[in-house]
């Protein structure tokens, strides 16, 4: 069975409350817990480290500015990734660009030369198939496998039901698998 919550961000309501009360160590903990997944998400969309770093910084500035409006009943991960998505959309509007899934989504393990060539070819085929997905499908794949959000967190972020997110992700993966197999013939 798939890991339900592989990249759970370690931020709870007590941590948020401490941050609201001015505890700098709580803010630092929130940053430490969230920065890498948010950076990976931005990098997978913009494709370059400089823009991804800038977007991550903008995201955290917006988090600090809007922390008082955070509703504790909401999932913090979904809330912070909504801010990250908004910053990304602002970036695309300013730059008239469209984000694509970067090769960093797939991180092959190191091996011998033949294995590396096979992995590179498979990764190239997968990347071309990912580009054929519509933007909503690519976003599901990004959030699940680049950012490592749980199905619950993705559902909250996208305003969908958990089961619908789980099924949509499974259908996308099944379709990609069939297409990869068809290309191997």
C-alpha positions as CSV (number, residue, x, y, z in Angstrom):
1,X,0.0,0.0,0.0
2,X,1.2,3.5,-0.8
3,X,2.5,5.6,2.0
4,X,-0.5,7.8,2.9
5,X,1.5,10.7,4.1
6,X,5.1,10.5,2.9
7,X,6.1,14.2,3.2
8,X,4.0,15.3,6.2
9,X,5.0,18.8,7.2
10,X,5.8,18.9,10.9
11,X,3.7,22.0,11.8
12,X,0.8,21.8,14.2
13,X,-1.7,24.3,15.7
14,X,0.5,24.8,18.8
15,X,3.5,25.7,16.5
16,X,1.3,28.2,14.6
17,X,0.0,29.7,17.9
18,X,3.6,30.1,19.2
19,X,4.5,31.8,15.9
20,X,1.5,34.2,16.3
21,X,2.7,35.0,19.8
22,X,6.0,36.2,18.3
23,X,8.1,33.0,19.0
24,X,10.9,33.3,16.5
25,X,12.0,29.7,17.0
26,X,8.4,28.6,16.0
27,X,8.7,30.6,12.8
28,X,12.1,29.1,12.2
29,X,10.7,25.6,12.7
30,X,7.8,26.3,10.3
31,X,10.3,27.4,7.7
32,X,12.6,24.4,8.3
33,X,9.6,22.0,8.0
34,X,8.1,23.6,4.9
35,X,10.9,25.2,2.8
36,X,12.2,22.1,1.0
37,X,8.8,20.8,-0.2
38,X,7.8,24.3,-1.3
39,X,11.1,24.8,-3.1
40,X,10.8,21.4,-4.8
41,X,7.2,22.3,-5.9
42,X,8.3,25.7,-7.3
43,X,11.4,24.2,-9.0
44,X,9.2,21.5,-10.6
45,X,7.1,24.3,-12.1
46,X,9.6,27.0,-13.1
47,X,12.6,24.8,-13.9
48,X,15.3,27.0,-12.5
49,X,16.7,27.4,-9.0
50,X,16.8,31.2,-8.9
51,X,13.1,31.6,-9.6
52,X,12.3,28.7,-7.3
53,X,14.3,30.3,-4.5
54,X,12.6,33.7,-5.1
55,X,9.1,32.1,-5.1
56,X,9.9,30.2,-1.9
57,X,11.0,33.4,-0.2
58,X,7.9,35.2,-1.5
59,X,5.7,32.3,-0.2
60,X,7.2,32.6,3.3
61,X,6.8,36.4,3.4
62,X,3.2,35.9,2.5
63,X,2.8,33.2,5.2
64,X,4.2,35.6,7.8
65,X,2.0,38.4,6.6
66,X,-1.2,36.3,6.6
67,X,-0.5,34.0,9.5
68,X,-3.1,35.9,11.7
69,X,-5.8,34.9,9.2
70,X,-4.9,31.2,9.3
71,X,-7.9,29.2,10.4
72,X,-6.8,26.5,12.8
73,X,-9.5,24.2,11.6
74,X,-7.9,24.1,8.2
75,X,-4.9,21.9,7.3
76,X,-1.7,24.0,7.6
77,X,-0.1,22.1,4.7
78,X,-3.0,22.8,2.4
79,X,-3.0,26.5,3.5
80,X,0.7,27.1,2.9
81,X,0.7,25.3,-0.4
82,X,-2.3,27.4,-1.5
83,X,-0.1,30.4,-0.8
84,X,2.8,28.8,-2.8
85,X,0.4,28.1,-5.7
86,X,-0.8,31.7,-5.7
87,X,2.7,33.0,-5.7
88,X,3.5,30.7,-8.6
89,X,0.4,31.9,-10.6
90,X,1.5,35.5,-10.0
91,X,4.9,34.6,-11.3
92,X,3.5,33.1,-14.5
93,X,1.1,36.0,-15.1
94,X,4.1,38.4,-14.8
95,X,6.3,36.3,-17.0
96,X,3.7,34.9,-19.4
97,X,5.2,31.5,-18.9
98,X,3.8,28.1,-18.3
99,X,5.3,25.7,-15.8
100,X,6.3,22.3,-16.8
101,X,7.3,19.2,-14.8
102,X,11.0,19.4,-14.4
103,X,13.1,16.2,-14.6
104,X,13.7,16.5,-10.9
105,X,10.4,14.8,-10.4
106,X,12.2,11.6,-11.1
107,X,15.4,11.1,-9.2
108,X,17.1,7.9,-10.4
109,X,19.5,6.1,-8.1
110,X,23.1,5.8,-9.3
111,X,24.1,2.6,-10.9
112,X,26.2,1.2,-13.7
113,X,26.4,2.9,-17.1
114,X,23.9,0.6,-18.8
115,X,21.3,1.0,-16.0
116,X,21.9,4.8,-16.2
117,X,21.2,4.8,-20.0
118,X,18.0,2.8,-19.5
119,X,16.9,5.1,-16.7
120,X,17.6,8.2,-18.8
121,X,15.7,6.8,-21.8
122,X,12.7,5.9,-19.5
123,X,12.9,9.2,-17.8
124,X,12.8,11.0,-21.2
125,X,9.8,9.0,-22.3
126,X,8.0,9.6,-19.0
127,X,8.8,13.3,-19.3
128,X,7.3,13.5,-22.8
129,X,4.2,11.6,-21.6
130,X,3.9,14.0,-18.6
131,X,3.8,16.9,-21.0
132,X,0.8,15.3,-22.7
133,X,-1.2,15.5,-19.5
134,X,-3.5,18.4,-18.9
135,X,-2.4,21.0,-16.3
136,X,-4.8,19.6,-13.6
137,X,-3.3,16.1,-14.0
138,X,0.3,17.4,-14.0
139,X,-0.6,19.4,-10.8
140,X,-1.8,16.2,-9.1
141,X,1.4,14.4,-10.0
142,X,3.5,17.3,-8.8
143,X,1.7,17.6,-5.5
144,X,1.8,13.9,-4.8
145,X,5.3,12.9,-6.0
146,X,7.4,16.1,-6.1
147,X,6.0,17.7,-3.0
148,X,4.9,14.4,-1.4
149,X,1.6,15.7,0.0
150,X,-0.9,13.1,1.3
151,X,-4.2,12.6,-0.6
152,X,-6.0,14.4,2.2
153,X,-3.7,17.4,1.9
154,X,-4.1,17.5,-1.9
155,X,-7.9,17.2,-1.6
156,X,-8.0,20.1,0.9
157,X,-5.7,22.2,-1.3
158,X,-7.6,21.6,-4.5
159,X,-11.1,21.7,-2.8
160,X,-11.9,18.1,-3.9
161,X,-12.8,15.0,-2.0
162,X,-9.9,12.7,-0.9
163,X,-11.3,9.7,-2.7
164,X,-11.6,11.7,-6.0
165,X,-8.0,12.8,-5.7
166,X,-6.9,9.2,-5.0
167,X,-8.8,7.8,-7.9
168,X,-7.7,10.5,-10.3
169,X,-4.1,10.0,-9.4
170,X,-4.4,6.2,-9.8
171,X,-6.1,6.7,-13.3
172,X,-3.3,9.0,-14.4
173,X,-0.6,6.5,-13.2
174,X,-2.4,3.6,-14.9
175,X,-2.6,5.6,-18.1
176,X,1.1,6.6,-17.9
177,X,2.0,3.0,-17.2
178,X,0.0,1.7,-20.2
179,X,1.6,4.4,-22.5
180,X,5.1,3.5,-21.2
181,X,4.5,-0.2,-21.9
182,X,3.2,0.6,-25.4
183,X,6.4,2.5,-26.2
184,X,8.5,-0.4,-25.1
185,X,7.0,-2.6,-27.9
